[in-house]
Amino acid sequence: MPTTTTLDLDPANIAAAVDVIDPVFLNSPQYVDPMLAEALGRSVLLKVETANPLRSFKGRGGELLLHRLESEGRSADRLVCASTGNFGQAIAYAGRRRGKHVTVFVPSDVNPTKRERMIRLGAEVVRTDGDGDDAGDAARAFAAERDDLLLIEDGHETAVAEGAGTIGIELLRDPVDTIVVPVGDGALITGIGCWVKAHAPDVRLVGVCAAGAPSMALSWRSGAPVPTESADTIAEGIAVRDPVPTSVPRMRAVVDDMVLVDDADLVAAMDLASSCVGIALEPSGAAGLAALALHDIPGHRVATVLTGANPRP
């Protein structure tokens, strides 16, 4: 259950974000698919966050963040971030709209589809040795050597979570008892949770991590960041081994439960989404479906977010 931890996110900021975010990312489809309901043995409200120029939910947070940085006088002409691909696309998209030069540090085994899409959006992509957390270290080191650019860290800035929180506004337009959300850096689930717990506090919020990258689930349970030696999963979007410290108290404030799914469960959920819904999800994008297929998650009316459709070729 959520604790009494003070939440540094504001529902008022989430409401105001609707007027700031590029409308192409807002009001994404949400519906119950009868074939999927039959396959899962329960009715599931799908929130499809793949029908936009980035094929993921990340555009909401990227748009709000860059708007807020400019309005607060904290922006710069050159921006740098680290990403396994989807957040990098979001910053590249929002940066291009505002005339920014964006550099994205990526892991050595970066998804080639995501890399190409970042480049097409105008980003300079720098491949680093190691995984996504190593790419984050490289981005911070690069920023520390330059005084003409701004470092952006996904999961740390409140605007990223509050932008993602606009999904919560839309989800509550339908009656739901439980919302199941993939958990990477924590921005998505904490943003949705901020809005939902303020406006429908009885709705349960369940996070999903990959069994091979359980650090965020372990951190939520302990109340402090719990790094792991590795993040061994095909789900690059939720492959976290070193949690963002600010995400942990946010999760403790709004998340009711956390569950784990294996890579095999993710592959099965991807197949399910393809056959029933006609969407080619990436593994992290299918984590919510995997959890619903594997775990006995309570709730008569359950919703999940399909977070990304940029699978590896």
ROBA-840030 format. One line per field, with one value per residue (C-alpha): residue in one letter; x, z, y. Coordinates in steps of 0.1 Angstrom, whole numbers. Each point is the difference from the previous one (the first is absolute). Layout:
# residues N
aa <- (A, ...)
xx <- (X, ...)
zz <- (Z, ...)
yy <- (Y, ...)
This chain:
# residues 313
aa <- (M, P, T, T, T, T, L, D, L, D, P, A, N, I, A, A, A, V, D, V, I, D, P, V, F, L, N, S, P, Q, Y, V, D, P, M, L, A, E, A, L, G, R, S, V, L, L, K, V, E, T, A, N, P, L, R, S, F, K, G, R, G, G, E, L, L, L, H, R, L, E, S, E, G, R, S, A, D, R, L, V, C, A, S, T, G, N, F, G, Q, A, I, A, Y, A, G, R, R, R, G, K, H, V, T, V, F, V, P, S, D, V, N, P, T, K, R, E, R, M, I, R, L, G, A, E, V, V, R, T, D, G, D, G, D, D, A, G, D, A, A, R, A, F, A, A, E, R, D, D, L, L, L, I, E, D, G, H, E, T, A, V, A, E, G, A, G, T, I, G, I, E, L, L, R, D, P, V, D, T, I, V, V, P, V, G, D, G, A, L, I, T, G, I, G, C, W, V, K, A, H, A, P, D, V, R, L, V, G, V, C, A, A, G, A, P, S, M, A, L, S, W, R, S, G, A, P, V, P, T, E, S, A, D, T, I, A, E, G, I, A, V, R, D, P, V, P, T, S, V, P, R, M, R, A, V, V, D, D, M, V, L, V, D, D, A, D, L, V, A, A, M, D, L, A, S, S, C, V, G, I, A, L, E, P, S, G, A, A, G, L, A, A, L, A, L, H, D, I, P, G, H, R, V, A, T, V, L, T, G, A, N, P, R, P)
xx <- (0, 11, 18, -3, 30, -4, -5, 19, -23, -31, -33, -5, 31, -14, -32, 18, 23, -30, 3, 38, 6, -2, -35, 13, 10, -33, -33, 15, -25, -13, -24, -8, 9, -23, 26, 25, -27, -7, 37, 6, -33, -8, -10, 31, -1, 30, 16, 19, 30, 15, -21, 22, 32, 22, -20, 2, -13, 32, -10, -23, 27, 26, -23, -9, 36, 13, -29, 6, 38, -5, -27, 22, 31, 19, 3, 30, 5, 18, -17, 15, -16, 4, -25, -6, -20, -35, 9, 27, -26, -23, 28, 10, -36, -6, 34, -4, -33, 19, 32, 22, 30, -5, 27, -11, 24, -12, 12, 23, -28, -25, -31, 9, -36, 0, 35, -11, -32, 20, 23, -30, -14, 33, 18, 38, 2, 31, 5, 17, 15, -23, -38, -25, 13, 35, -14, -14, 34, 16, -26, 6, 38, -5, -22, 24, 27, -22, -16, -20, -25, -26, -2, -35, -6, -30, -18, 16, -18, -35, -12, 7, -22, -27, -1, -5, -27, -23, -6, -17, -24, -11, -1, -25, -25, -9, -8, 30, 9, 37, 26, 30, 31, 34, 28, 33, 13, -33, -12, -30, -14, 6, -16, -31, -1, 2, -31, -19, 6, -11, -33, -8, 20, -16, 14, 29, 33, 21, 35, 17, 38, 20, 11, 35, 0, -19, 18, -30, -23, 27, 4, -38, -2, 30, -7, 35, 19, 11, 25, 6, 32, -17, -32, -4, -32, -11, -22, 25, -26, -2, 35, 10, 28, 7, -32, -5, -1, -28, -23, 0, -19, -24, -8, -4, -26, -22, 7, -21, 20, 28, 3, 26, -2, 26, 12, -20, -32, 9, 4, -33, -17, 15, -15, -33, 0, 8, -26, -28, 6, 21, 29, 36, 11, 35, 6, -3, -31, -16, 9, -34, -17, 26, -8, -37, 5, 23, -11, -34, -2, -32, -26, -33, 9, 37, 20, 35, 22, 16, 31, 21, 1, 36, 11, 34, 0)
zz <- (0, -5, 30, 14, -20, -13, -37, -19, -30, -3, -16, -10, -21, -17, -8, -14, -21, -23, -14, -6, -14, -38, -6, -21, 33, 18, 1, -12, -7, 30, -4, 9, -28, 1, -14, 27, 27, -10, -1, 35, 14, 12, -14, -3, -10, -23, -2, -33, 3, -33, -25, -2, -17, 26, 5, 37, 30, 4, -21, 27, 26, -25, -12, 35, 12, -29, 4, 37, -3, -25, 21, 31, -18, 5, -36, -23, -38, 5, 19, 10, 14, 2, -13, -13, -27, 8, 23, -24, -28, 23, 7, -36, -11, 26, -5, -38, 4, 22, -21, 25, -8, 18, 8, 12, 16, -6, 11, -21, -11, -7, -19, -37, -7, 29, -9, -36, 11, 24, -29, -23, 27, -1, 30, 2, 13, 19, 6, 33, 15, 24, 7, 4, 35, -14, -27, 27, 17, -34, -5, 34, -5, -34, 15, 28, -25, -18, 11, -31, 3, 24, 13, 1, 20, -6, 33, 19, -12, 13, -33, -17, 25, 0, -38, 1, 26, -26, -9, 35, -9, -31, 17, 26, -27, 1, 33, 12, 32, -7, -24, -10, -11, -13, 22, -13, 16, 17, -17, -16, 30, 24, -24, -5, 37, 10, -20, 8, 38, 1, -19, 5, 31, 1, -34, 4, -18, -8, -15, -22, -2, -19, 22, -14, 10, 34, 15, -1, 16, 27, 5, 4, 26, 20, -2, -13, -32, -4, -29, -16, -17, -33, -19, -20, -21, -36, 12, -5, 9, 36, 3, 31, 23, 18, 10, -2, 37, -4, -15, 30, 25, -28, -6, 37, 1, -28, -9, 17, -13, -22, -20, -22, -34, -18, -35, -12, 14, -19, -32, 5, 7, -32, -19, 17, -9, -36, -5, 20, -3, -32, 17, -2, 35, 13, 31, 26, -17, 6, 37, 12, -21, 12, 36, -6, -17, 28, 32, 18, 1, 18, -15, -19, -25, -8, -23, -13, -21, -32, 3, -31, -35, -11, 0, -12, -36)
yy <- (0, 36, 16, 35, 11, 36, 1, 27, -3, 23, -10, 37, -2, -31, 17, 30, -22, -8, 35, -3, -34, -4, -13, -29, -17, 6, -19, -33, -28, -20, -29, -36, -25, -30, -25, 11, -2, -36, -9, 14, -11, 35, 34, 23, 36, 7, 34, 0, 24, -11, 19, 31, 12, -17, -32, 4, 20, 19, 30, 13, 4, 13, 27, 12, -1, 22, 24, 3, 5, 28, 17, -2, 13, -33, -11, 1, -3, -33, -29, -33, -31, -38, -24, -35, 16, 12, 29, 11, 1, 22, 25, 0, 7, 27, 15, 2, 19, 25, 3, -19, -22, -33, -26, -34, -25, -36, -35, -20, -24, 28, -11, 9, 10, 25, 13, 7, 17, 23, 9, 7, 23, 20, -13, -7, -35, -11, -37, -9, -31, -19, 2, 28, 9, 3, 23, 22, 2, 10, 27, 14, 0, 17, 27, 6, 10, 25, 32, 6, -29, -13, -35, -16, -31, -21, -9, 28, 31, 4, 13, -34, -18, 27, -1, -37, 6, 13, -37, -2, 27, -19, -34, 12, 9, -37, -18, -20, -18, -8, 15, -21, 19, -11, 15, 13, 31, 5, 32, -16, -18, 29, 26, -22, -7, 36, 8, -32, 1, 36, -6, -37, -11, -35, -9, -24, 6, -30, 3, -26, -6, -26, -29, 5, 37, 1, 31, 23, -27, -6, 37, 5, -28, 13, 37, 8, -6, -36, -3, -34, -13, -3, 5, -32, 3, 5, 28, 29, 26, -13, -14, 20, -11, 33, 17, 38, 10, 25, -26, -22, 22, 9, -36, -6, 28, -14, -36, -28, -30, -11, -33, -16, -17, -22, 7, -30, 16, 32, -19, -17, 34, 14, -28, 5, 37, -8, -27, 17, 37, 3, 19, -10, 10, 1, -22, 28, 12, -34, -3, 9, -26, -26, 8, -4, -33, -13, 15, 0, 38, 11, 23, -6, 28, 0, 23, -2, 23, -13, 22, -6, -15, 3, -37, -11, -11)
